[in-house]
Amino acid sequence: MEFRDALSITALGMGVVFAGLFLTALLIIALNRLPDRFIRLRRRGEASGTPQPHAAPGPPLGAEIVTVIATVLEIEHRLHHAERGKRLTIARHASQQEGQG
Protein backbone atom coordinates (compact mmCIF):
# COMPACT_ATOMS: atom_id res chain seq x y z
CA MET A 1 0.00 0.00 0.00
CA GLU A 2 1.35 3.37 -0.94
CA PHE A 3 1.54 6.39 1.31
CA ARG A 4 -1.12 8.20 -0.75
CA ASP A 5 -3.57 5.31 -0.34
CA ALA A 6 -2.96 5.25 3.39
CA LEU A 7 -3.56 9.00 3.66
CA SER A 8 -6.73 8.84 1.58
CA ILE A 9 -8.14 5.98 3.69
CA THR A 10 -7.23 7.85 6.87
CA ALA A 11 -8.82 11.07 5.62
CA LEU A 12 -11.94 9.22 4.51
CA GLY A 13 -12.25 7.47 7.88
CA MET A 14 -11.75 10.71 9.81
CA GLY A 15 -14.28 12.45 7.57
CA VAL A 16 -16.89 9.78 8.22
CA VAL A 17 -16.29 9.94 11.98
CA PHE A 18 -16.49 13.73 12.13
CA ALA A 19 -19.58 13.77 9.93
CA GLY A 20 -21.21 11.32 12.36
CA LEU A 21 -20.20 13.48 15.32
CA PHE A 22 -21.57 16.57 13.59
CA LEU A 23 -24.90 14.85 12.87
CA THR A 24 -25.06 13.62 16.48
CA ALA A 25 -24.46 17.17 17.74
CA LEU A 26 -27.25 18.47 15.49
CA LEU A 27 -29.60 15.77 16.80
CA ILE A 28 -28.81 16.70 20.41
CA ILE A 29 -29.44 20.38 19.68
CA ALA A 30 -32.74 19.56 17.95
CA LEU A 31 -33.90 17.38 20.85
CA ASN A 32 -32.93 20.12 23.29
CA ARG A 33 -35.14 22.65 21.46
CA LEU A 34 -38.10 20.29 20.99
CA PRO A 35 -39.86 21.04 24.35
CA ASP A 36 -39.73 24.78 23.64
CA ARG A 37 -41.46 24.23 20.31
CA PHE A 38 -44.20 22.18 21.99
CA ILE A 39 -44.74 24.95 24.54
CA ARG A 40 -45.00 27.54 21.75
CA LEU A 41 -47.49 25.37 19.84
CA ARG A 42 -49.58 24.90 22.96
CA ARG A 43 -49.63 28.64 23.64
CA ARG A 44 -50.56 29.32 20.02
CA GLY A 45 -53.41 26.79 20.30
CA GLU A 46 -54.70 28.40 23.49
CA ALA A 47 -54.59 31.84 21.89
CA SER A 48 -56.53 30.70 18.83
CA GLY A 49 -59.21 29.04 20.95
CA THR A 50 -58.76 25.48 19.66
CA PRO A 51 -59.66 22.81 22.21
CA GLN A 52 -56.81 21.04 23.95
CA PRO A 53 -56.46 17.27 23.55
CA HIS A 54 -56.42 16.53 27.29
CA ALA A 55 -59.54 16.59 29.37
CA ALA A 56 -60.09 19.09 32.14
CA PRO A 57 -59.81 17.65 35.64
CA GLY A 58 -63.13 16.51 36.99
CA PRO A 59 -64.52 16.79 40.47
CA PRO A 60 -62.42 15.20 43.23
CA LEU A 61 -63.09 11.54 43.94
CA GLY A 62 -65.08 10.65 47.01
CA ALA A 63 -63.58 8.75 49.93
CA GLU A 64 -65.59 5.62 49.05
CA ILE A 65 -64.22 5.50 45.50
CA VAL A 66 -60.65 5.93 46.69
CA THR A 67 -61.20 3.14 49.23
CA VAL A 68 -62.53 0.80 46.53
CA ILE A 69 -59.57 1.54 44.24
CA ALA A 70 -57.08 0.98 47.06
CA THR A 71 -58.79 -2.30 47.99
CA VAL A 72 -58.70 -3.60 44.42
CA LEU A 73 -55.02 -2.73 44.11
CA GLU A 74 -54.22 -4.47 47.39
CA ILE A 75 -56.13 -7.61 46.33
CA GLU A 76 -54.33 -7.69 42.96
CA HIS A 77 -51.04 -7.21 44.76
CA ARG A 78 -51.69 -10.12 47.10
CA LEU A 79 -53.07 -12.44 44.41
CA HIS A 80 -50.14 -12.03 42.08
CA HIS A 81 -47.48 -12.02 44.81
CA ALA A 82 -45.85 -8.87 43.52
CA GLU A 83 -42.35 -8.50 44.84
CA ARG A 84 -41.57 -5.56 47.04
CA GLY A 85 -40.49 -2.52 45.04
CA LYS A 86 -41.79 -3.89 41.74
CA ARG A 87 -44.52 -2.34 39.66
CA LEU A 88 -48.09 -3.64 39.86
CA THR A 89 -49.58 -4.15 36.41
CA ILE A 90 -53.11 -5.42 35.92
CA ALA A 91 -53.33 -7.31 32.62
CA ARG A 92 -56.69 -7.53 30.89
CA HIS A 93 -57.17 -10.60 28.72
CA ALA A 94 -59.81 -10.98 26.02
CA SER A 95 -61.41 -13.93 27.84
CA GLN A 96 -61.90 -11.83 30.98
CA GLN A 97 -63.51 -9.00 29.06
CA GLU A 98 -65.94 -11.28 27.21
CA GLY A 99 -67.20 -12.73 30.49
CA GLN A 100 -67.79 -9.26 31.93
CA GLY A 101 -69.66 -7.76 28.98
C-alpha positions as a printed NumPy array, in Angstrom:
array([[  0.   ,   0.   ,   0.   ],
       [  1.352,   3.373,  -0.938],
       [  1.539,   6.391,   1.311],
       [ -1.122,   8.204,  -0.753],
       [ -3.569,   5.314,  -0.339],
       [ -2.963,   5.253,   3.392],
       [ -3.559,   9.003,   3.656],
       [ -6.734,   8.843,   1.584],
       [ -8.138,   5.98 ,   3.687],
       [ -7.227,   7.848,   6.87 ],
       [ -8.821,  11.071,   5.622],
       [-11.941,   9.222,   4.514],
       [-12.25 ,   7.474,   7.88 ],
       [-11.752,  10.709,   9.814],
       [-14.281,  12.455,   7.568],
       [-16.89 ,   9.779,   8.223],
       [-16.29 ,   9.937,  11.979],
       [-16.486,  13.733,  12.135],
       [-19.582,  13.768,   9.928],
       [-21.206,  11.322,  12.355],
       [-20.201,  13.482,  15.32 ],
       [-21.574,  16.568,  13.587],
       [-24.897,  14.853,  12.873],
       [-25.059,  13.622,  16.477],
       [-24.462,  17.166,  17.741],
       [-27.249,  18.466,  15.491],
       [-29.602,  15.773,  16.795],
       [-28.814,  16.702,  20.408],
       [-29.438,  20.376,  19.679],
       [-32.735,  19.557,  17.948],
       [-33.895,  17.378,  20.852],
       [-32.935,  20.125,  23.288],
       [-35.136,  22.649,  21.464],
       [-38.098,  20.289,  20.995],
       [-39.858,  21.035,  24.348],
       [-39.732,  24.778,  23.639],
       [-41.455,  24.228,  20.312],
       [-44.201,  22.184,  21.993],
       [-44.74 ,  24.953,  24.538],
       [-45.002,  27.541,  21.746],
       [-47.494,  25.374,  19.841],
       [-49.582,  24.904,  22.962],
       [-49.628,  28.641,  23.642],
       [-50.556,  29.323,  20.021],
       [-53.41 ,  26.794,  20.296],
       [-54.696,  28.397,  23.493],
       [-54.586,  31.842,  21.892],
       [-56.533,  30.705,  18.832],
       [-59.209,  29.043,  20.948],
       [-58.759,  25.483,  19.661],
       [-59.658,  22.81 ,  22.213],
       [-56.808,  21.044,  23.952],
       [-56.463,  17.274,  23.547],
       [-56.419,  16.527,  27.294],
       [-59.54 ,  16.591,  29.369],
       [-60.09 ,  19.089,  32.135],
       [-59.81 ,  17.654,  35.642],
       [-63.134,  16.511,  36.987],
       [-64.518,  16.786,  40.467],
       [-62.424,  15.204,  43.233],
       [-63.091,  11.535,  43.94 ],
       [-65.078,  10.646,  47.007],
       [-63.58 ,   8.745,  49.925],
       [-65.588,   5.622,  49.046],
       [-64.225,   5.496,  45.499],
       [-60.647,   5.933,  46.691],
       [-61.198,   3.143,  49.229],
       [-62.526,   0.796,  46.532],
       [-59.573,   1.537,  44.241],
       [-57.076,   0.982,  47.057],
       [-58.786,  -2.297,  47.992],
       [-58.705,  -3.601,  44.421],
       [-55.019,  -2.728,  44.11 ],
       [-54.224,  -4.472,  47.391],
       [-56.125,  -7.614,  46.333],
       [-54.334,  -7.69 ,  42.958],
       [-51.037,  -7.206,  44.756],
       [-51.694, -10.122,  47.105],
       [-53.071, -12.436,  44.412],
       [-50.143, -12.028,  42.081],
       [-47.485, -12.019,  44.806],
       [-45.849,  -8.866,  43.523],
       [-42.351,  -8.497,  44.843],
       [-41.569,  -5.555,  47.038],
       [-40.492,  -2.521,  45.041],
       [-41.795,  -3.886,  41.744],
       [-44.522,  -2.335,  39.664],
       [-48.09 ,  -3.641,  39.863],
       [-49.581,  -4.148,  36.414],
       [-53.106,  -5.421,  35.916],
       [-53.328,  -7.307,  32.617],
       [-56.687,  -7.526,  30.89 ],
       [-57.166, -10.601,  28.721],
       [-59.812, -10.984,  26.016],
       [-61.412, -13.933,  27.837],
       [-61.897, -11.834,  30.984],
       [-63.511,  -8.996,  29.058],
       [-65.94 , -11.282,  27.211],
       [-67.198, -12.728,  30.487],
       [-67.787,  -9.261,  31.934],
       [-69.659,  -7.757,  28.98 ]])
